[in-house]
């Protein structure tokens, strides 16, 4: 019954409406979007630092 991602999304949205109220849903998704953006920025920063370390490690030899 709940094998599909969209099935879970519908269940979560209905639960949010029941327990959080319809007016809080946009705020929740906005917060989720900001958190996802911060995660991606942090991931890119770590990737850049790793690339820098790899370049510096090659220059030391």
LOSE-985588 format. One line per 5 residues: number of its first residue (from 0); their letters; for each residue x, y, z of N, C-alpha, C. Coordinates in Angstrom, 2 decimals, always signed. Last residue first. Layout:
<sites>
NUM = A = X:Y:Z:X:Y:Z:X:Y:Z; ...
</sites>
This chain:
<sites>
60 = XXXXX = +54.92:+16.21:-2.59:+55.79:+15.07:-2.94:+56.88:+15.43:-3.86; +53.39:+18.47:-2.41:+54.36:+18.22:-1.36:+55.36:+17.13:-1.75; +51.51:+18.41:-4.44:+52.61:+19.35:-4.57:+53.72:+19.08:-3.54; +49.64:+16.59:-3.56:+50.41:+16.26:-4.75:+51.61:+17.17:-4.91; +48.54:+17.98:-1.43:+49.22:+16.74:-1.17:+50.09:+16.32:-2.35
55 = XXXXX = +47.26:+20.06:-2.75:+48.41:+20.36:-1.89:+49.21:+19.11:-1.59; +45.21:+18.59:-4.03:+46.19:+19.36:-4.82:+47.43:+19.66:-3.99; +43.88:+17.56:-1.81:+44.45:+16.63:-2.79:+45.51:+17.34:-3.64; +43.04:+19.93:-0.61:+43.98:+19.05:+0.10:+44.64:+18.07:-0.86; +41.25:+20.83:-2.56:+42.42:+21.64:-2.23:+43.48:+20.79:-1.53
50 = XXXXX = +39.32:+18.82:-2.44:+40.07:+19.01:-3.68:+41.34:+19.82:-3.44; +38.40:+19.29:+0.18:+39.02:+18.01:-0.16:+39.85:+18.13:-1.44; +37.30:+21.83:-0.15:+38.42:+21.64:+0.77:+39.15:+20.33:+0.49; +35.23:+21.27:-1.96:+36.30:+22.19:-2.34:+37.52:+22.01:-1.45; +33.66:+19.56:-0.36:+34.24:+19.06:-1.61:+35.40:+19.95:-2.06
45 = XXXXX = +32.87:+21.34:+1.63:+33.71:+20.19:+1.99:+34.39:+19.63:+0.74; +31.28:+23.03:+0.06:+32.45:+23.56:+0.78:+33.40:+22.43:+1.15; +29.25:+21.31:-0.78:+30.14:+21.90:-1.78:+31.41:+22.44:-1.12; +28.07:+20.81:+1.72:+28.62:+19.71:+0.95:+29.60:+20.23:-0.11; +27.16:+23.34:+2.40:+28.16:+22.68:+3.22:+28.84:+21.54:+2.49
40 = XXXXX = +25.26:+23.67:+0.36:+26.39:+24.59:+0.47:+27.51:+23.97:+1.30; +23.48:+21.58:+0.99:+24.20:+21.56:-0.28:+25.41:+22.49:-0.26; +22.57:+22.49:+3.50:+23.24:+21.20:+3.38:+24.07:+21.13:+2.10; +21.32:+24.87:+2.78:+22.48:+24.90:+3.67:+23.28:+23.60:+3.59; +19.23:+23.79:+1.23:+20.21:+24.69:+0.64:+21.48:+24.77:+1.48
35 = XXXXX = +17.82:+22.36:+3.18:+18.41:+21.64:+2.05:+19.47:+22.49:+1.37; +17.00:+24.49:+4.80:+17.89:+23.47:+5.35:+18.57:+22.68:+4.23; +15.29:+25.81:+3.03:+16.48:+26.49:+3.55:+17.49:+25.48:+4.08; +13.34:+23.81:+2.69:+14.12:+24.29:+1.55:+15.39:+25.00:+1.98; +12.32:+23.64:+5.29:+12.96:+22.47:+4.68:+13.83:+22.88:+3.51
30 = XXXXX = +11.21:+26.17:+5.51:+12.31:+25.78:+6.40:+13.06:+24.58:+5.84; +9.24:+25.88:+3.58:+10.24:+26.93:+3.43:+11.46:+26.60:+4.30; +7.69:+23.85:+4.69:+8.40:+23.59:+3.45:+9.47:+24.64:+3.18; +6.75:+25.22:+6.98:+7.53:+24.00:+7.12:+8.34:+23.71:+5.86; +5.32:+27.32:+5.81:+6.48:+27.61:+6.67:+7.37:+26.39:+6.83
25 = XXXXX = +3.26:+25.90:+4.50:+4.25:+26.66:+3.73:+5.50:+27.01:+4.53; +1.97:+24.73:+6.86:+2.64:+23.91:+5.85:+3.63:+24.72:+5.01; +0.49:+26.33:+8.49:+1.89:+26.12:+8.86:+2.66:+25.34:+7.80; -2.13:+26.35:+7.61:-1.37:+27.58:+7.47:+0.11:+27.41:+7.83; -3.23:+23.87:+8.24:-2.89:+24.15:+6.85:-2.03:+25.40:+6.70
20 = XXXXX = -2.02:+22.14:+11.09:-2.85:+23.18:+10.51:-2.33:+23.54:+9.12; -0.82:+20.03:+12.32:-0.15:+21.32:+12.33:-1.00:+22.46:+11.81; -2.49:+17.77:+12.16:-1.83:+18.10:+13.42:-1.23:+19.50:+13.46; -3.65:+17.73:+9.55:-4.43:+17.37:+10.74:-3.80:+17.90:+12.02; -1.56:+18.49:+7.88:-2.79:+19.29:+7.90:-3.58:+19.00:+9.17
15 = XXXXX = +0.27:+16.44:+8.40:+0.62:+17.83:+8.70:-0.62:+18.71:+8.78; -1.16:+14.24:+7.43:-0.84:+14.32:+8.87:-0.48:+15.74:+9.26; -1.22:+14.90:+4.71:-2.48:+14.80:+5.45:-2.22:+14.89:+6.95; +1.55:+14.77:+4.19:+0.83:+16.04:+4.01:-0.49:+16.01:+4.78; +2.06:+12.05:+4.68:+2.72:+13.08:+5.48:+1.98:+14.41:+5.38
10 = XXXXX = +0.51:+10.84:+2.69:+0.25:+10.55:+4.10:+0.86:+11.63:+4.99; +1.78:+11.85:+0.41:+0.37:+12.17:+0.66:+0.04:+11.94:+2.13; +4.32:+10.69:+0.67:+4.17:+12.15:+0.65:+2.74:+12.56:+0.97; +3.72:+7.98:+0.46:+4.24:+8.50:+1.73:+4.08:+10.02:+1.80; +2.94:+7.96:-2.23:+2.01:+7.52:-1.19:+2.43:+8.06:+0.16
5 = XXXXX = +5.28:+8.73:-3.50:+4.14:+9.65:-3.52:+3.09:+9.26:-2.49; +6.89:+6.47:-3.21:+7.27:+7.71:-2.53:+6.08:+8.67:-2.45; +5.22:+3.34:-2.62:+5.62:+4.42:-3.50:+5.96:+5.67:-2.70; +4.20:+1.65:-0.74:+5.50:+1.34:-1.32:+6.06:+2.47:-2.17; +1.88:+1.33:+0.85:+2.71:+2.54:+0.94:+4.11:+2.27:+0.40
0 = X = +0.82:-1.19:+0.00:+0.00:+0.00:+0.00:+0.87:+1.26:+0.00
</sites>
